[in-house]
Amino acid sequence: MIVGGFSRVSLFPIKERLIKILGKDEYNELTELFNQAREDSIQHPIEKSEDKFEHRLLEFKIELKDEMRNPLKWMISLWITQMVAIISILVAVVIK
């Protein structure tokens, strides 16, 4: 099995030498430190991405609310353009 680019078999001699040099307790603390660093390096980008997504979603909601506040403006502008089109057609039919 390969873990982090190294096979587990090749890690055993290193583990044994580190235990001899550091002692069992210090080796366990070092292992915990490395595991925590790995978890932090994985979690940090995920949390950063979540924060960016939430920020963009909030901006989109604010934009959408601003657009929805002015439906009357859009309704009147569309109604005016429809009336101009209908009057133009009527004038064109009446003139011929």
ZITADA-V234091 format. One record per residue. N is the residue number from 1. PSI is psi as a letter, one per 40 degrees, with the letter a starting at -180 (* if undefined). Layout:
# ZITADA-V234091
n/psi
N/PSI
N/PSI
This chain:
# ZITADA-V234091
n/psi
1/i
2/h
3/h
4/f
5/e
6/i
7/i
8/d
9/d
10/e
11/d
12/d
13/d
14/d
15/d
16/d
17/d
18/d
19/d
20/d
21/d
22/d
23/i
24/d
25/d
26/d
27/d
28/d
29/d
30/d
31/d
32/d
33/d
34/d
35/d
36/d
37/d
38/d
39/d
40/d
41/d
42/d
43/d
44/d
45/d
46/d
47/d
48/d
49/d
50/d
51/d
52/d
53/d
54/d
55/d
56/d
57/d
58/d
59/d
60/d
61/d
62/d
63/d
64/d
65/d
66/d
67/d
68/e
69/d
70/f
71/d
72/d
73/d
74/d
75/d
76/d
77/d
78/d
79/d
80/d
81/d
82/d
83/d
84/d
85/d
86/d
87/d
88/d
89/d
90/d
91/d
92/d
93/d
94/d
95/d
96/*
